[in-house]
Amino acid sequence: MERRTIGSAALAVGAVGLGCMPMSWAYSTSQQRGDRSLRTVHAALDAGVQLLDTADMYGPFTNELLVGRAVKGRRSEAFLSTKCGLLVGDQHIVANGRPGYVRRACDASLRRLQTDVIDLYQLHRADPEVPVEETWGAMADLVTAGKVRALGLSAVGARAGRRPGARMHDGTIRQLERVQQVFPVSAVQAELSVWSPEALEDLLPWCAARGVGILAAMPLGNGYLTGTLKPGQGFEPDDPRARHPRFTAEMMAANQPVVAGLRRIAEQHGATPAQVALAWVLRQGRHVVPVPGTKREQWAVENAGAAAVALTDGDLAEIDGLPRARGSWY
Ligand SMILES: NC(=O)c1ccc[n+]([C@@H]2O[C@H](COP(=O)([O-])OP(=O)(O)OC[C@H]3O[C@@H](n4cnc5c(N)ncnc54)[C@H](OP(=O)(O)O)[C@@H]3O)[C@@H](O)[C@H]2O)c1
């Protein structure tokens, strides 16, 4: 698989990563099985995937434990990308960016991942109660201590709470400029997909100009862009898509032209719509690494295969010309 470099720390990884979140968090819990997930991670590594994205809050904690088991004996083949800064409570998820907490969280992640170094340590969300420079300073100390190789910022929730008229990532970019004064940012994790392309406007150019990598989260539109979900099929009650405005029967039907467009191009390449959706993300810049999430071996291998799908400029223009997705996202 083609390799890409993440940020100033010059860390090289396979161009397609693996999002491990669906193995133990979000989506329906009835489908989450550890044995199958271990096989999925191994199949992804066999297919040339290196970057495994997890977080201490997924589970909570069980996703890191699973990834730790999966890479035992194969640590040198994997690039471990995890996150701190969000705590799962009984009712709410709360941010904690206090330096002491960050230090404890890192040690706990190292134990769960069964490793002595985390390749990319990301701040999941900034804590509004703590200046982000303080949190970032504590994370930088972890690099100095050799516990972490590089730092990243997660900006997936940037859409929430945005001021009217502001661009999607204005707040993220302000945050990035602040933390860059303390220690270099190697990567930003942000949503990027055919039906959520907003990061192209501001965040991608900002990162490209500064040698900062992008981990493209939700590159398959939570599964919709793969064409395997049918309008009105319904979701299990603990799957957040059951309450998601873009996953109502009406919106899933309204957005079918997007899937039809991906399918048309996929047929020309002997590929699948999922692979075309990922190949589109890969074409947005050599600093971009998509992290498609799956718990299934077959889909992990299929997604890794997207690195070999060479979209033409005509394909890109066709995808960019597809109707804008309908239905609000958050
Ligand atoms: N930083 C953040 O705040 C944040 C937020 C969201 C996500 N993320 C990261 O981004 C990763 C990806 O996001 P995501 O998992 O929510 O969304 P996604 O990658 O857009 O889509 C995942 C969904 O697509 C399905 N799928 C995957 N490959 C498929 C294929 N080839 N054919 C058909 N269906 C396929 C999966 O099904 P199965 O699960 O049944 O396999 C899952 O339901 C996460 O794992 C996580 O690492 C980060």
The ligand as an SDF file (V2000), in Angstrom:
LIG
                    3D

 48 52  0  0  0  0  0  0  0  0999 V2000
  -12.3950   12.1120   16.8050 N   0  0  0  0  0  0  0  0  0  0  0  0
  -13.6860   11.9200   16.8440 C   0  0  0  0  0  0  0  0  0  0  0  0
  -14.4090   12.5950   17.5680 O   0  0  0  0  0  0  0  0  0  0  0  0
  -14.2910   10.8600   15.9640 C   0  0  0  0  0  0  0  0  0  0  0  0
  -15.6660   10.8220   15.7330 C   0  0  0  0  0  0  0  0  0  0  0  0
  -16.1600    9.8360   14.9030 C   0  0  0  0  0  0  0  0  0  0  0  0
  -15.2990    8.9200   14.3320 C   0  0  0  0  0  0  0  0  0  0  0  0
  -13.9640    8.9790   14.5910 N   0  0  0  0  0  0  0  0  0  0  0  0
  -13.0020    8.0120   14.0110 C   0  0  0  0  0  0  0  0  0  0  0  0
  -13.3190    7.7990   12.6580 O   0  0  0  0  0  0  0  0  0  0  0  0
  -13.4980    6.4030   12.4310 C   0  0  0  0  0  0  0  0  0  0  0  0
  -14.5110    6.2020   11.3380 C   0  0  0  0  0  0  0  0  0  0  0  0
  -15.7730    6.7710   11.6670 O   0  0  0  0  0  0  0  0  0  0  0  0
  -17.0900    5.9250   11.7600 P   0  0  0  0  0  0  0  0  0  0  0  0
  -16.7010    4.5110   12.0020 O   0  0  0  0  0  0  0  0  0  0  0  0
  -18.0210    6.5740   12.6880 O   0  0  0  0  0  0  0  0  0  0  0  0
  -17.7470    6.1290   10.3240 O   0  0  0  0  0  0  0  0  0  0  0  0
  -17.4200    5.5940    8.8550 P   0  0  0  0  0  0  0  0  0  0  0  0
  -16.0320    5.0890    8.7670 O   0  0  0  0  0  0  0  0  0  0  0  0
  -17.8480    6.6590    7.9460 O   0  0  0  0  0  0  0  0  0  0  0  0
  -18.4650    4.3900    8.6770 O   0  0  0  0  0  0  0  0  0  0  0  0
  -18.4530    3.2710    9.5080 C   0  0  0  0  0  0  0  0  0  0  0  0
  -19.6780    2.4310    9.1880 C   0  0  0  0  0  0  0  0  0  0  0  0
  -19.5660    1.9430    7.8640 O   0  0  0  0  0  0  0  0  0  0  0  0
  -19.6660    0.5260    7.8330 C   0  0  0  0  0  0  0  0  0  0  0  0
  -18.6790    0.0640    6.8360 N   0  0  0  0  0  0  0  0  0  0  0  0
  -17.3290    0.1940    6.8810 C   0  0  0  0  0  0  0  0  0  0  0  0
  -16.7590   -0.2730    5.7600 N   0  0  0  0  0  0  0  0  0  0  0  0
  -17.7570   -0.7290    4.9780 C   0  0  0  0  0  0  0  0  0  0  0  0
  -17.7970   -1.3210    3.6960 C   0  0  0  0  0  0  0  0  0  0  0  0
  -16.7000   -1.5190    2.9720 N   0  0  0  0  0  0  0  0  0  0  0  0
  -19.0160   -1.6760    3.1860 N   0  0  0  0  0  0  0  0  0  0  0  0
  -20.1470   -1.4610    3.8970 C   0  0  0  0  0  0  0  0  0  0  0  0
  -20.1760   -0.8790    5.1220 N   0  0  0  0  0  0  0  0  0  0  0  0
  -18.9880   -0.5240    5.6590 C   0  0  0  0  0  0  0  0  0  0  0  0
  -19.3440    0.0670    9.2460 C   0  0  0  0  0  0  0  0  0  0  0  0
  -20.0700   -1.1060    9.5200 O   0  0  0  0  0  0  0  0  0  0  0  0
  -19.6530   -2.1570   10.6660 P   0  0  0  0  0  0  0  0  0  0  0  0
  -19.4170   -1.3330   11.9000 O   0  0  0  0  0  0  0  0  0  0  0  0
  -20.8300   -3.0300   10.7690 O   0  0  0  0  0  0  0  0  0  0  0  0
  -18.4260   -2.8320   10.2460 O   0  0  0  0  0  0  0  0  0  0  0  0
  -19.8390    1.2340   10.0850 C   0  0  0  0  0  0  0  0  0  0  0  0
  -21.2280    1.0910   10.3220 O   0  0  0  0  0  0  0  0  0  0  0  0
  -13.9120    5.8480   13.7900 C   0  0  0  0  0  0  0  0  0  0  0  0
  -13.6910    4.4720   13.8900 O   0  0  0  0  0  0  0  0  0  0  0  0
  -13.0380    6.6690   14.6980 C   0  0  0  0  0  0  0  0  0  0  0  0
  -11.7420    6.0890   14.7230 O   0  0  0  0  0  0  0  0  0  0  0  0
  -13.4670    9.9350   15.3820 C   0  0  0  0  0  0  0  0  0  0  0  0
  1  2  1  0
  2  3  2  0
  2  4  1  0
  4  5  1  0
  4 48  2  0
  5  6  2  0
  6  7  1  0
  7  8  2  0
  8  9  1  0
  8 48  1  0
  9 10  1  0
  9 46  1  0
 10 11  1  0
 11 12  1  0
 11 44  1  0
 12 13  1  0
 13 14  1  0
 14 15  2  0
 14 16  1  0
 14 17  1  0
 17 18  1  0
 18 19  2  0
 18 20  1  0
 18 21  1  0
 21 22  1  0
 22 23  1  0
 23 24  1  0
 23 42  1  0
 24 25  1  0
 25 26  1  0
 25 36  1  0
 26 27  1  0
 26 35  1  0
 27 28  2  0
 28 29  1  0
 29 30  1  0
 29 35  2  0
 30 31  1  0
 30 32  2  0
 32 33  1  0
 33 34  2  0
 34 35  1  0
 36 37  1  0
 36 42  1  0
 37 38  1  0
 38 39  2  0
 38 40  1  0
 38 41  1  0
 42 43  1  0
 44 45  1  0
 44 46  1  0
 46 47  1  0
M  CHG  2   8   1  16  -1
M  END
$$$$
